[in-house]
Amino acid sequence: MTKGGRDQRAPMERIIGFMALLHDARTRGRAGVPATELLASAGWEDAGDGITALNRDLKALRTLGWRIENVSAKGLPAVFRMTSVDNRLKLRLTPGQQAALRRAVLLADRADLADQLDLPEDAAPAPLAASVTADDAPELTAVVAAVRSKARLHFRYSGTPRVVHPASLRTQQGRWYLRGNEDGSTVVKRFVVSRMSEVAADAPGTAAPVADTEPESLHPLAWEVDSPVEVTLRAPQQYAADVRRWLGAPVEESEEGADALLVYRVTHRAAMRARIYQLGTRVRVEGPEGFRDELLAELATMAGE
């Protein structure tokens, strides 16, 4: 006996029947299954609202990750086709994680994986990696193309025109970073793509090889995004361990009364500011003055002042 609610056996059997018909059509090489055939399998061929109920069940299957499309021409009776995809990703990943994975597939130019991930056709024109996704900035599309074609990049960054020989592109926590050398320099730097403007690329093959033998650090504070600056932090001795835990080992450390003075070489100002905000009142920025003013200005902007 069913305890409360409606008996779900009949709806489940109906939906499984739809899936079986759609799967059989795909394995046999049929174009799809006519709506009339699906309606007949459910006993809805004479039901006035049968097509509405059918669309509701197919929508439920799409929500679970199955790709089911009407492949019939507009104005003709519906013919549904089910494409085999790895729907485990839709069940286990958040929408944001799915989007990041799809962008990575496009960047790698893997058409086979794009099909398994149910990547919409309008988001994957030919060639596949010509675009990333519609919701990404146009700057990212240009950078993707430059990395793949080994083209030298021109863009404005932090108010300064840059010429960069790209090496690679990666995403972390929803943000894209370009790694490469500025023209005339051998230092590998990382640039936040969303902070670029006036992006343009030279002809394919114009970028010089980037000699980077060291593994890329996953710690944002180690990324060469900005010109290096030494930042001095003051923290009571009982909080010095917290500072080292959040920021890593300082390049220099000393004691002044009951406080610890810790000096860090900063090449990613935004990441350093974010960590300082997390430390809160446990630290105080002693200098340099320019970095302290930059931090105070950002806090004032956050406060709406």
C-alpha positions in Angstrom: 0.0 0.0 0.0 1.3 3.5 -0.8 1.6 5.7 2.2 0.4 9.2 1.1 0.8 11.0 -2.2 0.0 9.6 -5.6 1.2 6.3 -7.0 4.2 7.2 -9.2 4.6 3.8 -10.8 2.5 4.7 -13.9 4.3 8.0 -14.7 7.7 6.3 -14.2 6.8 3.5 -16.5 5.6 6.0 -19.1 8.8 8.0 -19.0 11.0 4.9 -19.1 8.9 3.8 -22.2 9.7 7.1 -23.9 13.4 6.8 -23.2 13.4 3.2 -24.5 11.7 4.3 -27.8 14.1 7.2 -28.2 17.1 5.1 -27.4 16.1 2.4 -29.8 15.6 4.9 -32.6 19.1 6.3 -32.1 20.8 2.8 -32.0 18.9 1.8 -35.2 19.9 4.9 -37.0 16.4 6.4 -37.3 16.1 10.2 -37.6 13.9 10.2 -34.5 10.5 9.1 -33.1 7.3 10.8 -34.3 5.3 12.4 -31.5 2.3 10.2 -32.6 4.4 7.1 -31.8 5.3 8.4 -28.3 1.7 9.4 -27.7 0.5 5.9 -28.7 3.0 4.2 -26.3 1.4 6.2 -23.4 -2.1 5.5 -24.6 -2.6 9.2 -25.3 -3.3 9.0 -29.1 -6.9 10.1 -28.5 -6.3 12.5 -25.6 -7.0 16.1 -26.3 -4.1 17.4 -24.3 -1.8 14.4 -25.0 0.9 16.6 -26.7 1.0 18.9 -23.8 1.5 16.0 -21.4 4.2 14.6 -23.7 6.1 17.9 -23.7 5.9 18.0 -19.9 7.5 14.6 -19.6 10.2 15.3 -22.1 10.9 18.6 -20.3 11.4 16.6 -17.1 13.9 14.3 -18.9 15.8 17.4 -20.2 16.0 18.7 -16.7 17.7 15.5 -15.7 20.4 16.0 -18.3 19.0 14.2 -21.4 19.2 16.0 -24.7 15.9 15.6 -26.6 15.2 17.7 -29.6 12.4 18.1 -32.1 14.2 17.6 -35.4 11.2 18.1 -37.6 11.0 21.2 -39.8 8.8 24.1 -38.6 5.2 23.5 -39.4 5.5 19.7 -39.7 4.5 17.1 -37.1 7.1 16.7 -34.3 9.8 14.1 -34.5 11.9 13.7 -31.3 15.5 12.6 -31.2 17.5 11.8 -28.1 21.3 12.3 -28.2 23.5 10.3 -25.8 25.3 12.7 -23.4 27.1 12.4 -20.1 24.2 13.7 -18.0 26.1 12.8 -14.8 27.8 16.2 -15.1 24.4 18.1 -15.0 23.5 16.1 -11.9 26.8 16.6 -10.0 28.0 20.0 -11.1 26.6 23.4 -10.3 25.6 25.6 -13.3 28.8 27.7 -12.8 31.0 24.6 -12.8 29.3 23.3 -15.9 29.9 26.6 -17.6 33.6 26.6 -16.6 34.0 23.0 -17.9 32.4 23.9 -21.2 34.7 26.9 -21.7 37.7 24.6 -21.0 36.5 22.2 -23.6 36.1 24.9 -26.2 39.6 26.2 -25.3 41.0 22.7 -25.9 39.1 22.5 -29.2 37.7 19.0 -28.3 34.6 18.5 -30.4 34.1 15.0 -29.1 33.9 16.2 -25.5 31.7 19.1 -26.5 29.1 16.7 -27.8 29.3 14.6 -24.6 28.8 17.7 -22.6 25.7 18.7 -24.5 27.2 22.0 -25.6 24.7 24.1 -27.5 25.4 24.4 -31.2 25.2 28.2 -31.2 27.9 28.3 -28.6 30.3 26.1 -30.6 30.5 27.4 -34.2 33.1 26.0 -36.6 35.8 25.9 -35.8 34.8 24.9 -32.3 37.1 27.2 -30.4 36.4 30.3 -32.5 34.2 31.5 -29.7 34.0 30.6 -26.0 30.5 31.3 -24.8 28.0 34.0 -25.4 28.3 35.4 -21.8 32.0 35.8 -21.9 33.7 39.2 -22.7 34.9 39.7 -26.3 38.3 40.2 -24.9 38.4 36.5 -23.8 37.5 35.3 -27.3 40.4 37.4 -28.8 42.8 36.1 -26.2 41.8 32.5 -26.8 42.4 32.9 -30.5 45.8 34.5 -29.9 47.0 31.7 -27.6 45.9 29.0 -30.0 47.5 30.7 -33.0 50.7 31.9 -31.1 50.0 35.5 -32.0 51.4 38.5 -30.3 48.8 40.5 -28.3 48.3 44.2 -27.8 46.1 45.5 -25.0 45.7 48.1 -22.4 46.2 47.0 -18.8 46.1 49.1 -15.6 46.2 52.2 -17.8 49.3 51.1 -19.7 49.6 49.8 -23.3 51.1 46.3 -23.3 52.6 44.0 -25.9 52.6 40.4 -24.8 53.8 37.1 -26.2 51.1 34.7 -24.8 52.1 31.3 -23.4 48.9 29.9 -21.9 45.4 30.7 -20.6 43.8 29.3 -17.5 40.7 29.9 -15.3 40.5 29.9 -11.6 37.4 30.6 -9.4 35.5 32.0 -12.4 38.3 34.3 -13.6 40.5 33.9 -16.7 44.2 34.6 -16.6 46.7 35.0 -19.4 50.3 34.0 -18.9 53.1 35.4 -21.1 56.1 37.7 -21.5 55.9 41.4 -22.2 57.8 42.4 -25.3 61.5 42.7 -24.5 61.2 40.9 -21.1 61.8 37.3 -20.0 59.7 37.6 -16.9 56.5 35.5 -17.1 53.5 37.6 -15.9 49.9 36.8 -15.4 47.1 39.2 -16.6 43.5 39.1 -15.6 41.6 39.0 -19.0 38.6 40.9 -17.6 40.9 43.9 -16.9 42.1 44.1 -20.4 40.8 46.6 -23.0 41.6 47.5 -26.6 42.7 43.9 -27.2 44.2 43.2 -30.7 46.4 40.4 -32.0 49.1 40.4 -34.7 49.3 37.7 -37.4 49.5 34.0 -36.3 53.0 32.9 -35.4 54.2 36.3 -34.4 54.6 35.5 -30.6 58.0 34.5 -29.4 58.3 31.2 -27.5 58.0 31.7 -23.7 60.8 30.1 -21.7 59.0 29.1 -18.6 60.4 25.9 -17.0 58.9 26.5 -13.5 55.5 25.0 -12.7 52.7 27.5 -12.5 51.8 28.3 -8.9 48.2 27.9 -7.8 48.7 30.5 -5.2 47.5 33.9 -6.6 50.0 35.9 -4.4 52.8 34.3 -6.4 51.5 35.4 -9.8 53.4 38.1 -11.7 50.4 40.3 -12.5 51.7 43.7 -11.3 55.2 45.3 -10.9 56.7 44.0 -7.6 56.5 46.0 -4.5 57.5 45.2 -0.9 54.6 45.6 1.5 55.2 45.7 5.3 52.6 44.4 7.7 52.4 44.8 11.4 50.6 42.2 13.5 50.5 41.5 17.3 52.6 38.4 18.0 49.6 36.3 18.8 48.3 36.9 15.2 51.6 36.5 13.3 51.0 32.8 12.7 47.6 33.7 11.1 49.3 36.1 8.8 51.9 33.5 7.7 49.1 31.0 7.2 47.2 33.3 4.9 50.1 35.0 3.1 52.9 32.4 3.3 56.4 33.0 4.5 57.6 36.7 4.4 60.8 37.7 2.7 61.8 39.4 5.9 60.6 39.4 9.5 61.5 41.2 12.6 60.0 42.1 16.1 59.2 45.6 17.4 57.9 45.5 21.0 54.9 43.2 21.1 54.4 43.2 17.4 55.8 41.3 14.4 56.8 43.2 11.3 56.5 41.0 8.2 57.6 42.1 4.7 56.1 40.5 1.6 57.1 40.9 -2.1 53.8 41.6 -3.8 53.3 41.0 -7.5 49.5 40.6 -7.4 48.0 43.6 -5.6 44.4 42.6 -5.8 45.1 39.2 -4.3 47.1 40.8 -1.5 44.3 43.2 -0.7 41.8 40.4 -0.6 43.9 38.5 1.9 44.4 41.6 4.1 40.6 42.1 4.2 40.2 38.5 5.4 42.8 39.1 8.1 40.9 42.2 9.2 42.1 43.9 12.4 44.8 41.3 12.9 47.2 43.2 10.6 48.0 46.8 9.9 49.7 48.0 6.6 52.8 49.9 7.5 53.8 50.7 3.9 54.5 51.6 1.3 52.2 54.6 1.3 51.0 54.0 -2.3 49.8 50.5 -1.5 48.1 51.7 1.7 46.3 54.5 -0.2 45.2 52.0 -2.8 43.7 49.7 -0.2 41.9 52.6 1.6 40.5 53.8 -1.7 39.1 50.4 -2.5 37.6 50.1 1.0 35.9 53.5 0.5 34.5 52.4 -2.8 33.1 49.3 -1.2 31.5 51.4 1.5 29.9 53.6 -1.2 31.8 56.7 -0.3 
